[in-house]
Amino acid sequence: MTLQQTIKKTDKYEEMLNKAVDKTLNRVFGSTATNIIYTHLENNYAIKKNEIAKKLESFNQAMQEYLNSGAMVVEKEILESFYSGLGLFQRVELEGNRNNEFVERLRTLMPQ
């Protein structure tokens, strides 16, 4: 695979993940609250809406701090939405005892 093909696959992955995040946040919280979350991410973590896939660890940390125990529910919904977008229909269960489980699962699907 050429560098250009790898970049295109990575860009597509990031675009799909960012869309899954946006779709999930809007479905769970509604558009007004989702915009507040995006503003919080940008102001406090320097994560813009279109950069979430590139800054997964920071996004995960921000969600944990902002939503506390609710973060795991939202992350599960994001994973299910992302998997569905890839044509992978499976039920997602997060253990809840590992902070980076969300990031690890997304990284396993990232183009190499």
C-alpha positions in Angstrom: 0.0 0.0 0.0 1.3 3.4 -0.9 1.6 6.3 1.5 -1.2 8.1 -0.4 -3.5 5.1 0.0 -2.7 4.9 3.7 -3.4 8.6 4.2 -6.8 8.3 2.3 -7.8 5.3 4.5 -6.8 7.2 7.6 -8.7 10.3 6.5 -11.8 8.2 5.8 -11.5 6.5 9.2 -11.2 9.8 11.0 -14.1 11.2 9.0 -16.3 8.2 9.9 -15.3 8.4 13.6 -16.0 12.1 13.8 -19.4 11.6 12.2 -20.2 8.7 14.7 -19.3 11.0 17.6 -21.4 13.8 16.3 -24.4 11.6 15.5 -24.2 10.0 19.0 -23.8 13.2 20.9 -26.7 14.8 19.0 -28.9 11.7 19.6 -28.1 11.5 23.3 -28.0 15.1 24.2 -29.7 17.1 21.4 -28.1 19.8 19.3 -27.9 22.6 21.9 -26.1 20.4 24.5 -23.9 18.9 21.8 -22.7 22.4 20.9 -22.0 23.1 24.5 -19.9 19.9 24.7 -18.0 20.9 21.5 -17.3 24.4 23.0 -16.1 22.8 26.2 -13.8 20.5 24.3 -12.3 23.3 22.3 -11.9 25.8 25.1 -10.6 23.4 27.8 -8.9 20.6 25.8 -8.0 22.3 22.4 -10.1 19.6 20.6 -12.1 20.9 17.7 -15.1 19.0 16.4 -13.2 17.7 13.4 -10.1 16.7 15.4 -11.7 14.2 17.8 -10.4 11.1 15.9 -6.8 12.6 15.9 -7.0 13.3 19.6 -8.7 10.2 20.9 -6.9 10.1 24.2 -7.6 13.7 25.0 -11.2 13.3 23.9 -11.6 10.2 26.2 -10.1 12.1 29.1 -12.4 15.1 28.5 -15.5 12.9 28.3 -14.5 11.1 31.6 -14.0 14.5 33.3 -17.0 16.2 31.9 -19.6 13.4 32.1 -18.1 11.3 34.9 -19.8 7.9 35.0 -22.0 8.9 32.1 -19.0 8.9 29.8 -19.0 5.1 29.5 -22.6 5.1 28.3 -21.8 7.7 25.6 -18.6 6.0 24.6 -20.5 2.7 24.2 -23.0 4.4 21.9 -20.2 6.0 19.9 -18.6 2.6 19.4 -21.9 1.1 18.3 -22.5 3.9 15.8 -19.0 3.7 14.4 -19.1 -0.1 14.1 -22.5 0.1 12.4 -21.0 2.6 9.9 -18.3 0.0 9.1 -21.0 -2.7 8.6 -20.0 -4.4 11.9 -23.1 -5.1 13.8 -22.2 -6.2 17.2 -23.3 -5.3 20.7 -20.7 -3.4 22.6 -20.0 -3.9 26.3 -17.4 -1.8 28.0 -15.8 -3.2 31.2 -15.7 0.1 32.9 -12.5 -0.8 34.8 -10.1 0.5 32.1 -9.9 4.2 31.3 -8.6 3.6 27.8 -10.8 0.7 26.7 -12.8 3.1 24.4 -9.6 4.3 22.7 -8.1 0.8 22.5 -11.2 -0.5 20.7 -11.1 2.4 18.2 -7.4 2.0 17.6 -7.8 -1.7 16.7 -9.8 -0.6 13.6 -7.5 2.2 12.6 -5.7 1.7 9.2 -2.1 0.9 9.6 
